[in-house]
């Protein structure tokens, strides 16, 4: 299974690109949120993408769907667990930032979810019913991701690593977010509980 590709950009279309990897051209579908980040890429530029590989009995032809980060891919995998949202529909639907979708789910804002391409009122409610309570981590995602990597030793370190390397927060901000969460709730005992507490106290304007 293909999970990651790195090569040169050969072609860009509205919803797909052609990536040359070791003299093989891969056609990759990309959601609008990813395509937006490729606007500055010229043909011939190097590009790396995390890949969701889709192939079923109904869809025997393999489909590759590309993302800028593992956290975007993880969100996509949650998103397609919603009834009536398959991978191809999800590619078209993701036209607003992941953090905004996640916040809309957690706040049960069906109106915001209807901003997603091809998503009506009934499907918006299904998204909320399926994903509410699971989106706190994704609601913390920032668009300007730095490249710092931090090794993890316990669950606080694991959360710190995700906040910095995957969700794009500055190390100093991540430390403060964790400290504030632990101060509010001293009974946190897992990464999931810590993410939930950070999300509850998160102000995206900071």
N, C-alpha and C positions, 0 to 999 in steps of 0.2 A: 504494500500500500504506500502511496506517495503522501508524505506529511509535510514536506518542506522543499522548496525549489529556489535556486539562486541562479540568475543568468542575465541575459541582455534583452531589453525590451525591443521587440521587432514590430509590433503593431498594437494600436489602441483603437477600440471601438466603444460604443456606448456602454455596454455591459460586460465586455470581455477584452482580454489582451492576448497577445501571442508572445511567449517567453522562450528565448533560445537558451537551452541548457545542454552543454556538451554536444553541440551540433544536432540536437533534437528540439523541435518546436512544440511547446505545450500550449494548447488553448485553455485559458483559465477564465472562468466567470468571476467577476468581482462586484460586490455590492456597491451602491452609490457612495457609501461612507468611505470605502477604500479607493474607489475611482477618484474621489475628490482629492485625495492625498497624492495621486499620480499626475495631477495636472502639470506639475513642474518637471516631470520626467520627460526627457526627449528620447526619440528612437535611438537605440544604441546604448542608452544608460543602463547601468547595472541595477538590478532589482532583486529583492528577496521577499518571498511570501510563504506564510504558513498555509498549508493546504488541507481543506476538507475534501475527502475522496468519497464520491457518491456513486454506487453501482448496486442495482437491485435486479430481481427477475423482471420487474416492470420496466426498469431503466437499465438494460444490459450494456448500453454504451457508457463507459466511465465518464463522469463529469467531475472536473476539478474546480474548486471554489477557493479563491485566494483571500488572505487576510494579512494585515500588517503585523499582527502580534498574536501570540497564543491566547491572550485574554479575549480578543475579538472572536477568535475561532471558538473558544469555550462558550462565549455568549451565544453564538450562532447555534451551537449544539443544544443549548437549552431552548432556544427559540423554536427550533424545529420539532420539539416534543409537543408543541401545541397542536391540538387536533385541527386538521385541514391546512396546516402550514408545512409544506414539504420544502426541501432544500431549494428548489427552483423558484418557488413563490417567495421564500425568505430572501433570496438574493435581490429580488425586485423590491421587496418591502423595506429593506434597511436603507432608508434615505435620510435619516436623521441620526445624530450621534448616539452611540450605545448608551452613554451615561444618561441621556435624556429619555431614552426608551425605558431604561431600568428605573429611573425616578418616577416615570409615569406609571409603571407597573406597581411599584411599592406604594405610591400615593393613590392608586386605583383611579387614575385619570384616563378614562376611556376616550375622552375627547382628544387628548394629545395622541393617543395611539392610533386614532383614525387619520392622523397626519401621515402615517406610514402608507406607502403606495400599495393599493390593492386591499387595504384592511378596512372593513366596514364595522358597524357597531357590534354585530354579533361576534365577529372574530376578535374584536378588541376585548370584549368581556371574557372570551375564552383564554386570551393571553393573560389577563389578570388572574383568572381562576387557576390557571396552570402554574404561573411563574411567581405570583405574589409570595413574598417571604424568602425568595431565592436570589434576589437581584441586588442586595445591598452592596456586595463587592463591586459589581459592574457600575453601580451608580457613582462610585468613587473615581471612575476612569477619567483621566484628563487627556486632552488632545496633544499637548506638547510633552511627549514622553522623552525623558533623558535615557542615557544608556548605562547608568550605574547598576552594578550587580553587587548584591550583598549576600554573604553566606548565612545560612540559617542554623541556629543551634537549638532553639525551642520555639514554641508556637508564636511568641511575640516576634521573634526574629523572622519567622516565616511570613507573618503578616507584614512586617516592615519591608521584607524583600519584594513582596507582591505590590505593595503601595508604591515603591520606588521604581522597580525594574519593569513592572507590567502596567501599573495604573498611572505612572507618570508624575508622582508627587516628589517634591524636593525632599532629600533625606531629613533636613531639619523639620519640615512640615510633617513628615510621616512620624517622626519621633514624638512630636507634640500631639498629633492625633491619637497615637497609642497611649501616651501618658494621660491625656484627658479622658479617654475611654476607660482606662483602668481606675482612674480617680472616681469616675461616676459609678462604676460597677466593679467592686473588688472581688466578686465571685466568678469572674470570667475564667473558664477552664479549657477553652478550645479556640482554635483559629476562627471557626465559624461564629462563635459567640463574640469574639473580639471584633470581627468585621461588622457584625450586626450593631454592636455598640458604637463603633466609629461612625457607621452610616447614620445612626440616630442623631448623633451630634454634629454631623457634617454640614458646613455652610459653604456651598460652591462659590460664593462671592469672595471668600478669603483668598 
